[in-house]
């Protein structure tokens, strides 16, 4: 293969897909004393989509912060 090789890094942002997942990650972060940053997003919201790379960069450089992403159309109730 003579083309460019793409090395996709594993995301440090945790995608929340259920209320149970939300509760689990919040409890674990609390136990560890981590701050939690949450990106509530939607595929149709362009400012939200534009924020994705910035949120990923923050997650990769802040190891003591838990970064969560919640698609508001997929997980409507988390609290």
Backbone as JSON, one array per atom type, in Angstrom:
{
  "sequence": "XXXXXXXXXXXXXXXXXXXXXXXXXXXXXXXXXXXXXXXXXXXXXXXXXXXXXXXXXXXXXXXXXXXXXXXXXXXXXXX",
  "N": [[0.84, -1.18, 0.0], [0.85, 1.97, -1.07], [-0.14, 4.39, -0.21], [-1.07, 6.98, 2.15], [-0.68, 6.12, 5.54], [-3.02, 5.86, 8.05], [-3.13, 6.53, 11.41], [-5.23, 5.94, 13.79], [-5.92, 7.24, 16.85], [-6.9, 5.86, 19.97], [-9.85, 6.98, 21.35], [-10.09, 9.1, 24.16], [-12.36, 9.97, 25.16], [-15.34, 9.06, 26.65], [-18.11, 7.46, 25.42], [-21.4, 7.85, 26.31], [-24.05, 5.67, 26.53], [-26.34, 4.97, 27.81], [-28.52, 5.32, 30.69], [-27.59, 3.78, 32.76], [-24.87, 3.46, 32.11], [-24.04, 6.13, 32.33], [-24.47, 6.58, 35.11], [-22.65, 4.7, 36.18], [-20.1, 5.67, 35.29], [-20.05, 8.23, 36.45], [-20.13, 7.6, 39.19], [-17.69, 6.14, 39.42], [-15.84, 8.14, 38.73], [-16.25, 9.91, 40.81], [-15.41, 8.35, 43.0], [-12.68, 8.2, 42.42], [-11.95, 10.8, 42.57], [-11.96, 12.42, 40.34], [-12.45, 15.17, 38.11], [-15.29, 15.86, 36.03], [-16.04, 16.27, 32.69], [-18.56, 17.03, 30.45], [-19.8, 16.54, 27.25], [-22.58, 17.39, 25.75], [-24.19, 16.44, 22.94], [-25.29, 16.51, 19.46], [-25.79, 15.04, 16.3], [-26.79, 16.69, 14.33], [-26.3, 19.25, 15.1], [-24.28, 21.69, 14.29], [-22.37, 23.44, 15.68], [-21.86, 21.81, 17.87], [-20.78, 19.5, 16.67], [-18.52, 20.66, 15.56], [-17.08, 21.11, 17.85], [-16.11, 18.66, 18.64], [-13.34, 17.76, 17.88], [-11.79, 19.5, 19.5], [-12.67, 18.81, 22.06], [-11.78, 16.16, 22.14], [-9.02, 16.63, 22.03], [-8.61, 17.98, 24.46], [-9.28, 15.89, 26.19], [-7.2, 14.11, 25.72], [-5.06, 15.39, 26.82], [-5.53, 15.87, 29.48], [-5.32, 13.97, 31.96], [-6.42, 13.47, 34.49], [-9.07, 14.02, 34.4], [-12.34, 13.07, 33.66], [-13.76, 12.6, 30.59], [-16.82, 12.78, 29.09], [-19.21, 11.93, 26.59], [-22.39, 12.66, 25.45], [-24.93, 11.78, 23.37], [-27.67, 13.57, 22.7], [-29.91, 12.76, 21.35], [-29.82, 10.02, 21.38], [-29.6, 9.23, 24.05], [-31.85, 10.22, 25.95], [-32.69, 10.59, 28.57], [-30.83, 10.95, 31.36], [-30.56, 11.69, 33.94]],
  "CA": [[0.0, 0.0, 0.0], [1.71, 3.12, -1.2], [-0.79, 5.61, 0.25], [-0.84, 7.41, 3.53], [-1.22, 5.29, 6.59], [-3.67, 6.65, 9.08], [-3.08, 5.93, 12.73], [-6.3, 6.52, 14.58], [-5.71, 7.07, 18.28], [-8.09, 5.49, 20.72], [-10.44, 8.14, 21.99], [-10.12, 9.16, 25.62], [-13.72, 10.41, 25.49], [-16.22, 7.91, 26.85], [-19.46, 7.69, 24.89], [-22.45, 7.37, 27.2], [-25.14, 5.16, 25.7], [-27.5, 4.61, 28.64], [-28.53, 5.89, 32.03], [-26.73, 2.91, 33.57], [-23.49, 3.84, 31.78], [-23.85, 7.45, 32.94], [-24.34, 6.41, 36.56], [-21.41, 3.97, 36.45], [-18.94, 6.54, 35.1], [-20.08, 9.31, 37.45], [-19.74, 6.99, 40.47], [-16.26, 5.83, 39.36], [-15.09, 9.4, 38.75], [-16.37, 10.43, 42.17], [-14.53, 7.54, 43.85], [-11.28, 8.52, 42.09], [-11.72, 12.23, 42.76], [-11.77, 13.06, 39.04], [-13.42, 16.11, 37.56], [-16.0, 15.3, 34.89], [-16.47, 17.2, 31.64], [-19.55, 16.35, 29.62], [-20.17, 17.18, 25.98], [-23.9, 16.99, 25.28], [-24.08, 16.72, 21.52], [-26.24, 15.95, 18.5], [-25.15, 15.01, 14.98], [-27.34, 17.74, 13.49], [-25.91, 20.55, 15.66], [-22.95, 21.95, 13.76], [-21.42, 23.89, 16.7], [-21.5, 20.64, 18.68], [-19.9, 18.67, 15.84], [-17.25, 21.39, 15.44], [-16.38, 21.05, 19.13], [-15.58, 17.3, 18.85], [-11.87, 17.65, 17.91], [-11.29, 20.24, 20.66], [-12.99, 17.98, 23.24], [-10.85, 15.03, 22.07], [-7.69, 17.12, 22.39], [-8.63, 18.2, 25.91], [-9.29, 14.58, 26.85], [-5.9, 13.46, 25.58], [-4.04, 16.13, 27.57], [-5.95, 16.02, 30.88], [-5.5, 12.59, 32.4], [-7.18, 13.37, 35.73], [-10.42, 14.48, 34.14], [-13.11, 12.12, 32.87], [-14.49, 13.26, 29.52], [-17.96, 12.0, 28.65], [-19.98, 12.49, 25.48], [-23.76, 12.17, 25.45], [-25.74, 12.17, 22.22], [-28.97, 13.86, 23.3], [-30.96, 12.04, 20.62], [-29.72, 8.6, 21.71], [-29.8, 9.07, 25.49], [-32.66, 11.39, 26.27], [-32.82, 10.75, 30.02], [-29.69, 10.4, 32.09], [-30.59, 12.13, 35.34]],
  "C": [[0.88, 1.23, 0.0], [1.12, 4.42, -0.69], [-0.44, 5.96, 1.68], [-1.42, 6.39, 4.49], [-1.82, 6.21, 7.63], [-3.61, 5.88, 10.39], [-4.13, 6.62, 13.57], [-6.06, 6.2, 16.05], [-7.03, 6.66, 18.92], [-8.59, 6.72, 21.46], [-10.4, 8.01, 23.5], [-11.48, 9.66, 26.1], [-14.61, 9.18, 25.55], [-17.61, 8.27, 26.34], [-20.47, 7.05, 25.84], [-23.63, 6.94, 26.34], [-26.38, 4.74, 26.49], [-27.41, 5.32, 29.98], [-27.6, 5.09, 32.94], [-25.25, 3.26, 33.35], [-23.14, 5.19, 32.41], [-23.58, 7.31, 34.44], [-23.02, 5.73, 36.93], [-20.2, 4.91, 36.36], [-18.9, 7.69, 36.1], [-19.65, 8.77, 38.81], [-18.23, 6.71, 40.5], [-15.41, 7.1, 39.43], [-15.12, 10.01, 40.15], [-15.44, 9.68, 43.12], [-13.06, 7.91, 43.66], [-10.94, 9.99, 42.29], [-11.49, 12.97, 41.46], [-12.85, 14.12, 38.8], [-14.09, 15.42, 36.38], [-16.4, 16.43, 33.96], [-17.41, 16.44, 30.73], [-19.85, 17.2, 28.39], [-21.52, 16.6, 25.58], [-23.96, 17.4, 23.82], [-25.24, 16.12, 20.73], [-25.6, 16.06, 17.12], [-25.6, 16.17, 14.09], [-26.95, 19.15, 13.96], [-24.46, 20.85, 15.27], [-21.97, 22.53, 14.79], [-20.96, 22.73, 17.59], [-20.52, 19.74, 17.93], [-18.53, 19.34, 15.72], [-16.43, 21.32, 16.72], [-15.71, 19.69, 19.36], [-14.05, 17.23, 18.87], [-11.24, 18.36, 19.11], [-11.5, 19.42, 21.94], [-12.05, 16.78, 23.29], [-9.44, 15.45, 22.49], [-7.59, 17.37, 23.9], [-8.55, 16.88, 26.67], [-7.92, 13.93, 26.8], [-4.81, 14.16, 26.41], [-4.38, 16.33, 29.05], [-6.32, 14.66, 31.45], [-6.35, 12.44, 33.66], [-8.59, 13.93, 35.62], [-11.11, 13.41, 33.3], [-13.94, 12.9, 31.87], [-15.58, 12.33, 29.0], [-18.66, 12.72, 27.5], [-21.35, 11.83, 25.48], [-24.46, 12.69, 24.22], [-27.17, 12.35, 22.74], [-30.13, 13.19, 22.58], [-30.96, 10.56, 20.96], [-30.02, 8.34, 23.18], [-30.55, 10.31, 25.98], [-32.75, 11.65, 27.77], [-31.61, 10.13, 30.69], [-29.71, 10.79, 33.56], [-31.86, 11.66, 36.02]]
}
